[in-house]
Structures are given as C-alpha cells and as structure tokens.
Amino acid sequence: MRTTERPKLILASASPARLKLLRSAGIQPDVIVSGVDEEAITVERADELCLTLARLKADAVVDRVGAASGPGTLVLGCDSVLEFDGEVLGKPASAADAARRWQRMRGRSGVLHTGHSLVDVSAGQRADAATTTVVHFAEVTDAEVAAYVASGEPMQVAGAFTIDGIGGPFVDRIEGDHGTVVGVSLPRLRLLLAELGFTITDLWSGTPA
C-alpha cells in the first residue's frame, strides 16, 4: 500500500540533461550518482542493455539510501544507448572515436534507446520500461564534425550527440518522444509512477525551472 506522504524522487544519474528536463516538468529531484561502471556490462541487444543499466543504477542508489529513506522515496535509474548499423553505441572512447561516429552517422538514422527503472524504496516495488526514438542525422560537413568534437559535448553522451545542446542543429528530425533522446521519457515516467500507485502531479514542486 502506498504511503500518504508526498513522494520524493531521487535521480540516480549525473546527467545534467535529465535533471534539467525533470525540473522543466515541475519535478525537483535529489541527485545521487550511482557509480555503476557502464563499460563493465555487456548485453547484446540495445533495448535490453539500457534497461539492465537503468536497473543497476537504481539498485545501487536504493542500496545506499536504504533504511535512511522515508516513506514515499522513489529512485529513478536511466540509461541511454544508440543503436546504429546493428551496433550498440554508448559514450565515445575518444575524440577520434566521436569523429569517426559522426562521419558514419551523418545523413543517416539510428535508434536511441532509453531504459527507465523506478523503485519505491519502502515498498520494495519496481516498474521499468525501455523507450525508443528514431533519430535522423543531418548531412554535416567535416568542418562541423571537427568543431563539434572539439567542443567536448559528444564525449559526455551516448551516441556522441545531443538534441538539447549545441548538437541540436545536427539532428534533422526524430520519430518518437523527444525526452527519450534527452535521457528520460516524461510520458513513460508518468506510466511507471501509475504502476506504483503514484501520479506525476504528486511530484510537482511548484514553478518549473
């Protein structure tokens, strides 16, 4: 049975993009970085990999907050990967790797998968799901690729691109939820909350940032 206390959300991610997106939706989560080594996990399918990593991130933070968390504490773990030409791409290993990816991706499309794992700590219940969005990349020039890689942004994100940062102009269009590409799908979060007996409005904390 769910608590009557106002729920508190903990985001198990260091991603500033995820935090900004949640804040823009009126949600002010606490942030605890999971510390999960993403490179140590190998799962062949992209949708299964992102969901596995999301679960591991959520569980790592649940273990840390443990009994210290009050009733209604929710932990959200998320992870994103790009599926391109049948290959699963996380964050690039180097600037050269990021440049090679963009030289392959430009003018083509890939599928961005984001896993979500939401845990009600006190109830010991979980709801999770992966979402997917097709991303169509612009036919960027070599000079644009070099400048983008030099900015450092591609090194910090799955697939070596963003849609909400300086890489936005290099994405022609998407098919699916914008939030999936940013790193957390708000419509999916709403459904996961409902599975655990909460509503998205329970998390509203006032004026969106």
Contacts in CASP RR format, 6 or more apart in sequence:
PFRMAT RR
TARGET T0000
AUTHOR 0000-0000-0000
METHOD contacts of the structure
MODEL  1
MRTTERPKLILASASPARLKLLRSAGIQPDVIVSGVDEEAITVERADELC
LTLARLKADAVVDRVGAASGPGTLVLGCDSVLEFDGEVLGKPASAADAAR
RWQRMRGRSGVLHTGHSLVDVSAGQRADAATTTVVHFAEVTDAEVAAYVA
SGEPMQVAGAFTIDGIGGPFVDRIEGDHGTVVGVSLPRLRLLLAELGFTI
TDLWSGTPA
1 123 0 8 1.000
2 72 0 8 1.000
2 120 0 8 1.000
2 123 0 8 1.000
2 196 0 8 1.000
2 197 0 8 1.000
2 198 0 8 1.000
3 71 0 8 1.000
3 72 0 8 1.000
3 122 0 8 1.000
5 70 0 8 1.000
5 71 0 8 1.000
5 72 0 8 1.000
6 72 0 8 1.000
6 202 0 8 1.000
7 72 0 8 1.000
7 73 0 8 1.000
7 74 0 8 1.000
7 198 0 8 1.000
7 202 0 8 1.000
7 203 0 8 1.000
8 29 0 8 1.000
8 30 0 8 1.000
8 70 0 8 1.000
8 72 0 8 1.000
8 73 0 8 1.000
8 74 0 8 1.000
9 22 0 8 1.000
9 27 0 8 1.000
9 29 0 8 1.000
9 30 0 8 1.000
9 74 0 8 1.000
9 75 0 8 1.000
9 76 0 8 1.000
9 203 0 8 1.000
10 29 0 8 1.000
10 30 0 8 1.000
10 31 0 8 1.000
10 32 0 8 1.000
10 61 0 8 1.000
10 65 0 8 1.000
10 69 0 8 1.000
10 73 0 8 1.000
10 74 0 8 1.000
10 75 0 8 1.000
10 76 0 8 1.000
11 18 0 8 1.000
11 19 0 8 1.000
11 22 0 8 1.000
11 29 0 8 1.000
11 30 0 8 1.000
11 31 0 8 1.000
11 32 0 8 1.000
11 76 0 8 1.000
11 77 0 8 1.000
11 78 0 8 1.000
12 32 0 8 1.000
12 33 0 8 1.000
12 34 0 8 1.000
12 57 0 8 1.000
12 58 0 8 1.000
12 60 0 8 1.000
12 61 0 8 1.000
12 75 0 8 1.000
12 76 0 8 1.000
12 77 0 8 1.000
12 78 0 8 1.000
13 19 0 8 1.000
13 31 0 8 1.000
13 33 0 8 1.000
13 34 0 8 1.000
13 57 0 8 1.000
13 76 0 8 1.000
13 77 0 8 1.000
13 78 0 8 1.000
14 31 0 8 1.000
14 33 0 8 1.000
15 78 0 8 1.000
15 183 0 8 1.000
17 157 0 8 1.000
17 162 0 8 1.000
17 164 0 8 1.000
17 165 0 8 1.000
17 182 0 8 1.000
17 183 0 8 1.000
18 78 0 8 1.000
18 182 0 8 1.000
18 183 0 8 1.000
18 184 0 8 1.000
19 29 0 8 1.000
19 31 0 8 1.000
20 164 0 8 1.000
20 209 0 8 1.000
21 164 0 8 1.000
21 179 0 8 1.000
21 182 0 8 1.000
21 183 0 8 1.000
21 184 0 8 1.000
21 186 0 8 1.000
22 28 0 8 1.000
22 29 0 8 1.000
22 184 0 8 1.000
23 208 0 8 1.000
23 209 0 8 1.000
24 208 0 8 1.000
24 209 0 8 1.000
25 186 0 8 1.000
25 200 0 8 1.000
25 208 0 8 1.000
26 203 0 8 1.000
26 204 0 8 1.000
26 205 0 8 1.000
26 206 0 8 1.000
26 207 0 8 1.000
26 208 0 8 1.000
26 209 0 8 1.000
27 200 0 8 1.000
27 203 0 8 1.000
27 204 0 8 1.000
27 205 0 8 1.000
28 205 0 8 1.000
28 209 0 8 1.000
29 76 0 8 1.000
32 61 0 8 1.000
32 64 0 8 1.000
32 65 0 8 1.000
34 56 0 8 1.000
34 57 0 8 1.000
34 58 0 8 1.000
34 60 0 8 1.000
34 61 0 8 1.000
34 77 0 8 1.000
35 57 0 8 1.000
35 60 0 8 1.000
36 53 0 8 1.000
36 56 0 8 1.000
36 57 0 8 1.000
36 60 0 8 1.000
38 53 0 8 1.000
38 79 0 8 1.000
38 90 0 8 1.000
38 91 0 8 1.000
41 49 0 8 1.000
41 52 0 8 1.000
41 53 0 8 1.000
41 56 0 8 1.000
43 49 0 8 1.000
43 52 0 8 1.000
44 88 0 8 1.000
45 88 0 8 1.000
46 81 0 8 1.000
46 82 0 8 1.000
46 83 0 8 1.000
46 88 0 8 1.000
46 111 0 8 1.000
46 113 0 8 1.000
47 113 0 8 1.000
47 115 0 8 1.000
47 130 0 8 1.000
47 132 0 8 1.000
48 130 0 8 1.000
49 79 0 8 1.000
49 81 0 8 1.000
49 88 0 8 1.000
49 113 0 8 1.000
50 79 0 8 1.000
50 80 0 8 1.000
50 81 0 8 1.000
50 113 0 8 1.000
50 114 0 8 1.000
50 115 0 8 1.000
50 130 0 8 1.000
51 79 0 8 1.000
51 115 0 8 1.000
51 116 0 8 1.000
51 117 0 8 1.000
51 128 0 8 1.000
51 129 0 8 1.000
51 130 0 8 1.000
53 79 0 8 1.000
53 115 0 8 1.000
54 77 0 8 1.000
54 78 0 8 1.000
54 79 0 8 1.000
54 114 0 8 1.000
54 115 0 8 1.000
54 116 0 8 1.000
54 117 0 8 1.000
54 128 0 8 1.000
54 130 0 8 1.000
55 77 0 8 1.000
55 117 0 8 1.000
55 126 0 8 1.000
55 128 0 8 1.000
57 77 0 8 1.000
57 78 0 8 1.000
57 79 0 8 1.000
57 117 0 8 1.000
58 75 0 8 1.000
58 76 0 8 1.000
58 77 0 8 1.000
58 117 0 8 1.000
58 118 0 8 1.000
58 119 0 8 1.000
58 126 0 8 1.000
59 117 0 8 1.000
59 119 0 8 1.000
61 75 0 8 1.000
61 77 0 8 1.000
62 75 0 8 1.000
62 119 0 8 1.000
62 121 0 8 1.000
65 73 0 8 1.000
65 75 0 8 1.000
65 121 0 8 1.000
66 121 0 8 1.000
69 121 0 8 1.000
69 122 0 8 1.000
70 121 0 8 1.000
70 122 0 8 1.000
71 122 0 8 1.000
72 120 0 8 1.000
72 121 0 8 1.000
72 122 0 8 1.000
72 123 0 8 1.000
73 120 0 8 1.000
73 121 0 8 1.000
73 122 0 8 1.000
74 118 0 8 1.000
74 119 0 8 1.000
74 120 0 8 1.000
74 121 0 8 1.000
74 193 0 8 1.000
74 196 0 8 1.000
74 198 0 8 1.000
75 118 0 8 1.000
75 119 0 8 1.000
75 121 0 8 1.000
76 116 0 8 1.000
76 117 0 8 1.000
76 118 0 8 1.000
76 119 0 8 1.000
76 184 0 8 1.000
76 189 0 8 1.000
77 115 0 8 1.000
77 116 0 8 1.000
77 117 0 8 1.000
77 118 0 8 1.000
78 114 0 8 1.000
78 115 0 8 1.000
78 116 0 8 1.000
78 117 0 8 1.000
78 183 0 8 1.000
78 184 0 8 1.000
79 114 0 8 1.000
79 115 0 8 1.000
79 158 0 8 1.000
80 90 0 8 1.000
80 112 0 8 1.000
80 113 0 8 1.000
80 114 0 8 1.000
80 115 0 8 1.000
80 157 0 8 1.000
80 158 0 8 1.000
80 180 0 8 1.000
80 181 0 8 1.000
80 183 0 8 1.000
81 88 0 8 1.000
81 89 0 8 1.000
81 90 0 8 1.000
81 112 0 8 1.000
81 113 0 8 1.000
81 158 0 8 1.000
81 159 0 8 1.000
82 88 0 8 1.000
82 89 0 8 1.000
82 90 0 8 1.000
82 110 0 8 1.000
82 111 0 8 1.000
82 112 0 8 1.000
82 113 0 8 1.000
82 135 0 8 1.000
82 158 0 8 1.000
82 159 0 8 1.000
82 160 0 8 1.000
82 161 0 8 1.000
83 89 0 8 1.000
83 110 0 8 1.000
83 111 0 8 1.000
83 112 0 8 1.000
83 113 0 8 1.000
84 101 0 8 1.000
84 104 0 8 1.000
84 105 0 8 1.000
84 108 0 8 1.000
84 110 0 8 1.000
84 111 0 8 1.000
84 159 0 8 1.000
85 104 0 8 1.000
89 101 0 8 1.000
89 158 0 8 1.000
89 159 0 8 1.000
89 160 0 8 1.000
90 158 0 8 1.000
90 159 0 8 1.000
91 155 0 8 1.000
91 156 0 8 1.000
91 157 0 8 1.000
91 158 0 8 1.000
91 159 0 8 1.000
91 160 0 8 1.000
92 98 0 8 1.000
92 101 0 8 1.000
92 154 0 8 1.000
92 155 0 8 1.000
92 159 0 8 1.000
92 160 0 8 1.000
95 149 0 8 1.000
95 150 0 8 1.000
95 152 0 8 1.000
95 155 0 8 1.000
97 160 0 8 1.000
98 149 0 8 1.000
98 154 0 8 1.000
98 155 0 8 1.000
98 160 0 8 1.000
99 145 0 8 1.000
99 146 0 8 1.000
99 149 0 8 1.000
101 154 0 8 1.000
101 159 0 8 1.000
101 160 0 8 1.000
102 137 0 8 1.000
102 140 0 8 1.000
102 145 0 8 1.000
102 148 0 8 1.000
102 149 0 8 1.000
102 154 0 8 1.000
102 160 0 8 1.000
102 161 0 8 1.000
102 170 0 8 1.000
103 142 0 8 1.000
103 145 0 8 1.000
105 137 0 8 1.000
105 161 0 8 1.000
106 137 0 8 1.000
106 138 0 8 1.000
106 139 0 8 1.000
106 140 0 8 1.000
106 145 0 8 1.000
106 170 0 8 1.000
107 136 0 8 1.000
107 137 0 8 1.000
107 138 0 8 1.000
107 139 0 8 1.000
107 140 0 8 1.000
107 172 0 8 1.000
108 136 0 8 1.000
108 137 0 8 1.000
109 134 0 8 1.000
109 135 0 8 1.000
109 136 0 8 1.000
109 137 0 8 1.000
110 134 0 8 1.000
110 135 0 8 1.000
110 136 0 8 1.000
110 137 0 8 1.000
111 132 0 8 1.000
111 133 0 8 1.000
111 134 0 8 1.000
111 135 0 8 1.000
112 132 0 8 1.000
112 133 0 8 1.000
112 134 0 8 1.000
112 135 0 8 1.000
112 158 0 8 1.000
112 159 0 8 1.000
112 180 0 8 1.000
112 181 0 8 1.000
113 130 0 8 1.000
113 131 0 8 1.000
113 132 0 8 1.000
113 180 0 8 1.000
114 130 0 8 1.000
114 131 0 8 1.000
114 132 0 8 1.000
114 179 0 8 1.000
114 180 0 8 1.000
114 181 0 8 1.000
114 183 0 8 1.000
114 184 0 8 1.000
114 185 0 8 1.000
115 128 0 8 1.000
115 129 0 8 1.000
115 130 0 8 1.000
115 131 0 8 1.000
116 128 0 8 1.000
116 129 0 8 1.000
116 130 0 8 1.000
116 131 0 8 1.000
116 184 0 8 1.000
116 185 0 8 1.000
116 188 0 8 1.000
116 189 0 8 1.000
116 192 0 8 1.000
117 126 0 8 1.000
117 127 0 8 1.000
117 128 0 8 1.000
118 126 0 8 1.000
118 127 0 8 1.000
118 128 0 8 1.000
118 189 0 8 1.000
118 192 0 8 1.000
118 193 0 8 1.000
118 195 0 8 1.000
118 196 0 8 1.000
119 125 0 8 1.000
119 126 0 8 1.000
120 126 0 8 1.000
120 196 0 8 1.000
123 196 0 8 1.000
125 196 0 8 1.000
127 192 0 8 1.000
127 193 0 8 1.000
127 195 0 8 1.000
127 196 0 8 1.000
128 192 0 8 1.000
129 188 0 8 1.000
129 191 0 8 1.000
129 192 0 8 1.000
131 177 0 8 1.000
131 180 0 8 1.000
131 185 0 8 1.000
131 188 0 8 1.000
132 176 0 8 1.000
132 180 0 8 1.000
133 174 0 8 1.000
133 175 0 8 1.000
133 176 0 8 1.000
133 177 0 8 1.000
133 178 0 8 1.000
133 179 0 8 1.000
133 180 0 8 1.000
133 181 0 8 1.000
134 174 0 8 1.000
134 175 0 8 1.000
134 176 0 8 1.000
135 161 0 8 1.000
135 163 0 8 1.000
135 171 0 8 1.000
135 174 0 8 1.000
135 181 0 8 1.000
136 171 0 8 1.000
136 172 0 8 1.000
136 173 0 8 1.000
136 174 0 8 1.000
136 175 0 8 1.000
137 161 0 8 1.000
137 170 0 8 1.000
137 171 0 8 1.000
137 172 0 8 1.000
138 169 0 8 1.000
138 170 0 8 1.000
138 171 0 8 1.000
138 172 0 8 1.000
140 148 0 8 1.000
140 170 0 8 1.000
144 170 0 8 1.000
148 154 0 8 1.000
148 166 0 8 1.000
148 167 0 8 1.000
148 170 0 8 1.000
151 166 0 8 1.000
153 162 0 8 1.000
153 165 0 8 1.000
153 166 0 8 1.000
153 167 0 8 1.000
154 160 0 8 1.000
154 161 0 8 1.000
161 167 0 8 1.000
161 168 0 8 1.000
161 170 0 8 1.000
161 171 0 8 1.000
162 168 0 8 1.000
162 182 0 8 1.000
163 171 0 8 1.000
163 174 0 8 1.000
163 178 0 8 1.000
163 181 0 8 1.000
163 182 0 8 1.000
164 181 0 8 1.000
164 182 0 8 1.000
171 181 0 8 1.000
174 181 0 8 1.000
177 185 0 8 1.000
177 186 0 8 1.000
177 187 0 8 1.000
177 188 0 8 1.000
179 185 0 8 1.000
179 186 0 8 1.000
180 188 0 8 1.000
186 200 0 8 1.000
189 200 0 8 1.000
190 199 0 8 1.000
190 200 0 8 1.000
193 199 0 8 1.000
193 200 0 8 1.000
193 202 0 8 1.000
193 203 0 8 1.000
END
